[in-house]
Amino acid sequence: MNYLPQLPRQALLILLLQFSHSLGVSGIIPLMSFFIVEGLGAEPWQVGLYTGLVLPLTLIATRWAGERLDHGFPVRRLLLMSVCAFMALTALLTQVSSLLMLSLMIAPLMSLANMGSGVIFTFGRLNAETAGMDVARVNSWLRMTVSLAWMIGPALSFTLATQYGFPAAFACSFGISLIYFLLWHTVVPRDFRSTRTRIKTGAREPVNWGLAVAGLTCLGFVITNTLFVSAMPLFFVEETGLPGSAPGLSLSVKCLLEIFVIFGSVRLAERIGTRQVLMLAACLAAISMLLFSQVTTLWQALAVSVLEGTYYGLFAGVAISFVQSFAPDRPGRATAVYMNSLFLGGLIGSVSMGFIASATSFQSVLFVAAFSSVLALMVLVATLRVQPRPAEDAA
């Protein structure tokens, strides 16, 4: 908690840059399915057409950006692609009138806009290394700004769309994109790039199994979270009979706890180890999902939400540092693996939820969510001998 005042001005500005990006995309991404059905008059299944375009393009763009950063491409020029893409898509969204226009014009721009988060995470790490700062702490603060933005963005965009229409929500996002542009112009130095020297060989690089394991672990956590968030509103209201306010209250409690736990996650990792923190988070995740499946009253749901916020805060606080530790010579690639695990886990969880709930029940979705966390725990335990290598050994 007392670390924020010690951050240099540049680090604080990078946090603000990440916040502006996350605030902007969080106001667009959750709103798109609602806009496609209500604003464009499309069928609900057609939402998958848009998502099916955005996700693979985002995975490709994020991986491409990570490789460029690792090869010394200037951060400023790479991030400008994300900034311009976000400005363009928010402006175009006010004029989109068909699903075809959305798919052809917005989906490619959205993938480039999504790319920005990974670029800023890598920028923050490189800046922290240059300034001699604690990288793990900087990563946790960057992740905290993302969580904070996602607490504000969706609520703001849905409120504007409901009260004033979709153009008002998109216009607000365009205004945020202008702030994003101004911060990019102010914060990112013109020639800032990775200064790591890497050995270039003609042979194909060996598979980094440690990085793959770390990405797979993150994937398990994200699937758990996405399954629960997707199923929770209908499970609480339809199957459990809780009041309509229960989902929102539960999510608010979870997000609030998550932010506070992120603060302490790095200190805990320093004492017991990052892998052990993730193992603890996996145990708490499985327990919270099983407890949620048995709640019958509002106070029970809110009590378990405290546990949910604790597990996700532990995961969010140390996950990116855990992934990056397996590729210290390639922070861009490692960050891309982390970001792509978030995108891919979100897709798998949201799609799987519909099939599981249709075949069984929303309660069954929570059981599957618990199993996903157990799988993440099993991967962590089974790969105890897979340890990060020092940067000088990895080069």
RAZI-V595906 format. One record per backbone hydrogen bond with DSSP energy under -0.5 kcal/mol. CO is the residue of the C=O (numbers start at 1). NH is the residue of the N-H. Records with the same first field share a line. If there is no record, write none. Layout:
# RAZI-V595906
CO->NH  NH
This chain:
# RAZI-V595906
3->6  7
4->7
8->12
9->13
10->14
11->15
12->16
13->17
14->18
15->19
16->20
17->21
18->22
19->23
20->24
21->25
22->26
23->27
24->27
25->28  29
26->30
28->32
29->32
30->34
31->35
32->36
33->37
34->38  39
35->39  40
36->42
43->46
44->47
45->48
46->49  50
47->51
48->52
49->53
50->53  54
51->55
52->56
53->57
54->58
55->59
56->60
57->61
58->62
59->63
60->64
61->65
62->66
63->67
64->68
65->69
66->70
67->71
68->73
69->72  194
74->78
75->79
76->80
77->81
78->81  82
79->83
80->84
81->85
82->86
83->87
84->88
85->89
86->90
87->91
88->92
89->93
90->94
91->94
92->95  96
98->102
99->103
100->104
101->105  106
102->106  107
105->109
106->110
107->111
108->112
109->113
110->114
111->115
112->116
113->116
114->117  118
115->119
116->120
117->121
118->122
119->123
120->124
121->125
122->126
123->127
124->128
125->129
126->130
127->131
128->132  133
129->132
133->135
134->138
135->139
136->140
137->141
138->142
139->143
140->144
141->145
142->146
143->147
144->148
145->149
146->150
147->151
148->151  152
149->152  153
152->156
153->157
154->158
155->159
156->160
157->161
158->162
159->163
160->164  165
161->165
165->168  169
166->170
167->171
168->172
169->173
170->174
171->175
172->176
173->177
174->178
175->179
176->180
177->181
178->182
179->183
180->184
181->185
182->186
183->187
184->188
187->189
189->192
192->75
196->198
199->201
207->209
208->212
209->213
210->214
211->215
212->216
213->217
214->218
215->219
216->220
217->221
218->222
219->223
220->224
221->225
222->226
223->227
224->228
225->229
226->230
227->231
228->232
229->233
231->235
232->236
233->237
234->238  239
235->240
236->242
243->246
245->249
246->250
247->251
248->252
249->253
250->254
251->255
252->256
253->257
254->258
255->259
256->260
257->261
258->262
259->263
260->264
261->265
262->266
264->268
265->269
266->270
267->271
268->271  272
269->273
273->277
274->278
275->279
276->280
277->281
278->282
279->283
280->284
281->285
282->286
283->287
284->288
285->289
286->290
287->291
288->292
289->293
291->294
292->295
297->301
298->302
299->303
300->304
301->305
302->306
303->306  307
304->308
305->309
306->310
307->311
308->312
309->313
310->314
311->315
312->316
313->317
314->318
315->318  319
318->322
319->323
320->324
321->325
323->326
324->327
325->328
327->330
330->334
331->335
332->336
333->337
334->338
335->339
336->340
337->341
338->342
339->343
340->344
341->345
342->346
343->347
344->348
345->349
346->350
347->351
348->352
349->353
350->354
351->355
352->356
353->357
354->358
355->359
356->360
361->365
362->366
363->367
364->368
365->369
366->370
367->371
368->372
369->373
370->374
371->375
372->376
373->377
374->378
375->379
376->380
377->381
378->382
379->383
381->384
383->386
385->387
390->393  394
391->395
395->199
